[in-house]
């Protein structure tokens, strides 16, 4: 697909590429001079903690945990469960 820049070095992407107005795009210039446009979803700063390696590992571990789910409705129940899990791996 051949595109031509305008006087301000802008290009117009055709709708077929699937990028809509307002979409966030990461632009990367490769060593050989090619330009790569990568659609991205920005993550709000207050949610960045969830994308750390430690958080991802915790989520993966919890999903692999075969123990049954327990609904905790009181502080007393939470203490009992915490005591029970202290000695587990």
SULDA-V517036 format. One record per residue. SS is DSSP state (~ for helix, > for strand, _ for the rest). PHI is phi in radians with two decimals (999 if undefined). OMEGA is omega as a letter, one per 20 degrees, with the letter a starting at -180 (NA if undefined). Layout:
ss = (SS SS)
phi = (PHI PHI)
omega = (OMEGA OMEGA)
//
This chain:
ss = (_ _ _ _ _ _ _ _ _ _ _ _ _ _ ~ ~ ~ _ _ _ _ _ _ > > > > > > _ _ _ _ _ > > > > > > _ _ _ _ ~ ~ ~ ~ ~ ~ ~ _ ~ ~ ~ ~ ~ ~ ~ ~ ~ ~ ~ ~ _ _ _ _ _ _ _ _ _ _ ~ ~ ~ ~ ~ ~ ~ ~ ~ ~ ~ ~ _ _ _)
phi = (999 -1.71 -2.12 -2.16 -1.34 -1.63 -1.08 -1.76 1.17 -1.64 -2.17 -1.93 -1.52 -1.21 -1.00 -1.05 -1.35 1.46 -1.66 -1.82 -0.97 1.61 -1.14 -1.50 -2.26 -1.69 -1.83 -2.20 -1.69 -1.38 -1.00 -1.52 1.64 -1.22 -1.97 -2.00 -1.81 -2.12 -1.12 -2.32 -1.92 -1.15 -1.85 -1.03 -0.96 -1.23 -1.90 -1.09 -0.99 -1.26 -1.82 -1.35 -1.05 -1.13 -1.15 -1.09 -1.14 -1.08 -1.13 -1.07 -1.12 -1.17 -1.22 -1.51 -1.20 -1.53 -1.13 -1.18 -1.21 -2.27 -1.57 -1.81 -2.03 -2.33 -1.14 -1.10 -1.11 -1.09 -1.09 -1.10 -1.19 -1.06 -1.11 -1.16 -1.51 -1.03 -1.57 -1.51 -1.40)
omega = (a r r r r a a r r r r r r a a a r r a r a r r a r r r r a a a r r r r r a r a r r r r a a r a a a a r r a a r r r r r r a r r a a r a r r r a a r r r r r r a r r r a a a a r r NA)
//
